[in-house]
């Protein structure tokens, strides 16, 4: 397995369930993803505010 593939799998395995739930809502999806991409650490409370 290449390094890039390992990184992707490590990321997917570490995504909190709350983030996945927030991304299921089409009305919030774009705003949540925009906020998430700017974070260095995942802050679920801030994502829920979006």
Protein Blocks (a to p, Z undefined) as FASTA:
>chain_A
ZZklmmmmmmmmmpcfklmmmmmpmklmmmmmmmmmmpmbdcfklmmmZZ
